[in-house]
Amino acid sequence: MSAALRSLPRKESLYEQTYQALREAVLSGRLAPGERLVETVLAEQLQVSRTPIREALRQLQREELLILGPSGGLHVPIFSEQDAAQLYDCRLALEHLSVMGSCQQASSSQLKKMQELVQQAEQLTSIPLAEQDPQALLDVDYRFHHLLAESSGNRWLVSLLDQVFDKMVLLRLQTTYHNPGVLEVRVEHRRIYEAIAQRDPILATQSMSEHLVASKARVIREVQHMRGTRV
């Protein structure tokens, strides 16, 4: 496996700790896309029995953060061009609701936090491309979009978007670590924030559409490039 996991402290239930540890390892990229998960190795690394490992893996499979490989065994998914396109289509529909609700419901403190996240994105992308931290970029991108959903006041929307975001993280790990330039969080995030700050749902929706359509094209192009370089 690509990276060792740390043994777990005995605080919460072993199942919950095991699930959270494995989920974080998948979503952080420490368990790499395409990597097969072996129960005995994971149990040894986390210093737990195979029972909580098996239960946690089943839950992650239900969440589609792990998939059953053609030769058996669970793997971290590698997303295709079609997967990328369909995930972005789902996200686009949900995030239209997000920005429209945010224009109506966002509080002054939420707007201030959005502005801070935009500024963080601008700082992260102001350094040379080769020196940028993909994980930091992914984190600020997630926090910005999650805050938009929260500020809409629609808790069901937040829940649905979180399910899509998890899959998007895996997709972005594939592409962003290969090319940090895939993730444009500087200009596009600022346009969305400014439209919401102006309480302009038409402009906010247009800005979100432009952001996600452009992001979709960049990601699909990178997936195609990565597949081409592997041939």
Summary of the structure (lengths in Angstrom):
residues: 231
radius of gyration: 18.8
end to end distance: 23.3
largest distance: 54.7
contacts: 734
relative contact order: 0.12
helix: 71%
strand: 3%
